[in-house]
């Protein structure tokens, strides 16, 4: 068992993310948060489709749904929903239950769940259109 210690030490030196200190972790998380904030500003406030994407996020937050259900809930064309879902998925904000299958249920990623207050902040600052609260059917 004592022979394993030098091997583990070598392994830790070769894997950089295992060597980070608390100070480096906080710096990395700040960078990650800054990047995430910029991404959300772009996706929700910097593009024409921002309000639709925000409504999709809110709908999925209230009840995970597939693209067809989202189209019905939000009264938007199915192809439009597919486009916005693809953009949100490509940016790591939502994830399907079974990638590439028809009717896959969409969920918020942990990253997006943590970023919901940032979305609220963005929307309160631009105030163009209130994000619809989805109605329970």
Secondary structure, DSSP 8 states (H G I E B T S, - for coil): -HHHHHHHHHHHHH-GGGS--HHHHHHHHHHHHHHHHHHHHHHHHSSTTHHHHHHHHHHHHHS-B-HHHHHHHHT--HHHHHHHHHHHHHTTSEEESSTTSTT--EEE-HHHHHHHHHHHHHHHHH-SS--------
